[in-house]
Amino acid sequence: MVFSSSSSLSLPILSSSNHHILPASDPPYKHLQTHPSLHLLSKCKTLQDLKQVHSQIIKTGLHNTHFALSKLIEFCAISSFGDLSYALLVFESIEEPNRFIWNTIIRGHSLSSNPIVAVDFYVRMILCGTEPNSYTFPFLFKSCAKVGATHEGKQIHAHVLKLGLESDAFVHTSLINMYAQNGELGNARLVFDKSILRDAVSFTALISGYVSKGYMDDARRLFDEIPVRDVVSWNAMIAGYAQCGRFEEALALFEEMRKANVPPNESTMVTVLSACAQSGSIELGNWVQSWIENHGLGSNLQLVNALIDMYSKCGDLETARGLFDGLHQRDVISWNVMIGGYTHMSCYKEALLLFRLMLRSNVEPNDVTLLGVLPACAYLGALDLGKWIHAYIDKNFQYMNNNSLWTSLIDMYAKCGNIDAAEQVFDNMNPKSLASWNAMISGLAMHGHPDKAIRLFEEMANEGIKPDDITFVGLLSACTHAGLPELGRQYFCSMIHDFNISPKLHHYGCMIDLLGRAGMFDEAETLMNSMEMKPDGAIWGSLLGACRVHGRVELGEYVAEHLFELEPDNPGAYVLLSNIYAGAGRWDDVARIRNRLNDMGMKKVPGCTSIEVDGVVHEFVVSDKVHPLRKDVYNMLDEIDRLLEMAGFVPDTSEVLRDIDEEWKEGALSHHSEKLAIAFGLISTKPGTTIRIVKNLRVCGNCHSATKLISKIFNREIIARDKNRFHHFKDGFCSCKDYW
């Protein structure tokens, strides 16, 4: 035996005539089965290898036998190293294919990207006079299920009945699957009920159909009827509960599975970990991790990815990151669950750092990756990175039918201060989802464009898109930021009476904030008393803030007491009440509240402002001394203060008292975090460049007045996002018109 060295696959050159098959001969099956050339098929890894083996099959005369050709077609059509188009070339060269060859080519097409072609070959098979058997139909029904070809599926079902094959277990189950996956649960149930077959597989096929439509109660009743449940049946039911958001029931059923002594498999554990992630059941998640380790599956990537997702969503980012870093080989899902975990837990800087590491590791992000990164860009105001992602989407996912991706872009641009870019993305969307309309309306509201938000809502209604509760949160926010109580009332009433949407806490919060800011405290109190649920801390807090604006001391004390009860560990209410006392000149009460805060050991989160320059997000806190360019920043800050003084600006020191809830312990007014960020922006960007900053607290009145003047002195547009809204400073004016 001589071996060829011209290819990656070494093929034996068979010189013995014992291996040659003559035309029209009928060699023994055993001889064919052990033929060396056919044995080489299993070793093919490339199309070139396959062609070499095929050449040798022809050379040895094996192509004269149906058995050899069927093995060649089987490898080409079904193997991951095969090639369906090559299988078709071989198939078309056979004068009279036997039933096995027809079944193989049908099966190959059922696994392809265009499975309906399997039906075309079935028609050819019948026209050629070859009768199908029980191995033919499962692949045909699978093809019909994949493409939703119910009509063709029913015709094939008729053939099954005509041939009397309906009692075959595989045909029966695949038929139920076909109807169930195509949404015809009535027909699926009819096939099930009319058959005497009652094994776990047929039960599971119908259960999966009910689950796919969300009919969990029907699925559970059927599940309870299964005489002997296998792991696949349990998995179908547990996965169904998880997919429908009924996570507690999914985990309870898993406990039943354990008590029934049914050994779970990898699929079970992936679903259970997903349910643990969504329900916060970290203790059960820990048990699953122990199970994985005890069964030697610690290197199973799918399970480890599920563990990373579970731990990150349950708040244990340290364990999640440890598992991630311990992976010797990561796929895109590994990166996605870790990045998504950081975003889920509001660790946005860490999410962006990991995303950059992913890119440096030459791992191509997919749409799920970007859905995890865009909210981090939005929160941090990382506009440059957001723009890069937009360009990446245009290049790689432009034609992908994923409205969530475009909606996230709208949200990112709006929250990064570029509302024009958000509108461009929105206008180019076709079709537009309800979520995209909501994101655009909320973005316009946030930027203080109530007229645009209202026009967009009217356009949405004209296009026949029904609003939901989130739509009205955006509209009410627009009214709140613009100080339009009358219009706010109209939308609140319309939501209830015209659209039959029951108000939620967010809607009441917007309305009470709107009425409180307008000084309509009696109406705000009446609305609070009419609520079907108890007001939360946010509602009481907005009312307390309104009391500060309007100097309502006694009402402020009443509201503060409710906040103390609801959120005893939140210093915000104490600081707001202290400011109300300070505004009224009641300094003894101010001292009493401050002492109480100190005795309780409460500390407020300090103000922090971020700015992105050249794709890098820089953060500043009050009197920041750690930034590498701090000397240059403070020199610019001194220059700003000098120019402000020349322009006649006098710092309002009373603002320190009234707004100390937002700037508690921030120190001198000139060293507030937003002024430091603006100073950094002035020394780090070219003249005329728009400066965008993001602050975690409400901007104080003194800094607001100063920033208006800075925009005029330096001829810069400054776009600032605080915790409530956007402020567009230009030529000495602000878009909020001093109402915020």
Disulfide bonds with the S-S distance in Angstrom:
none
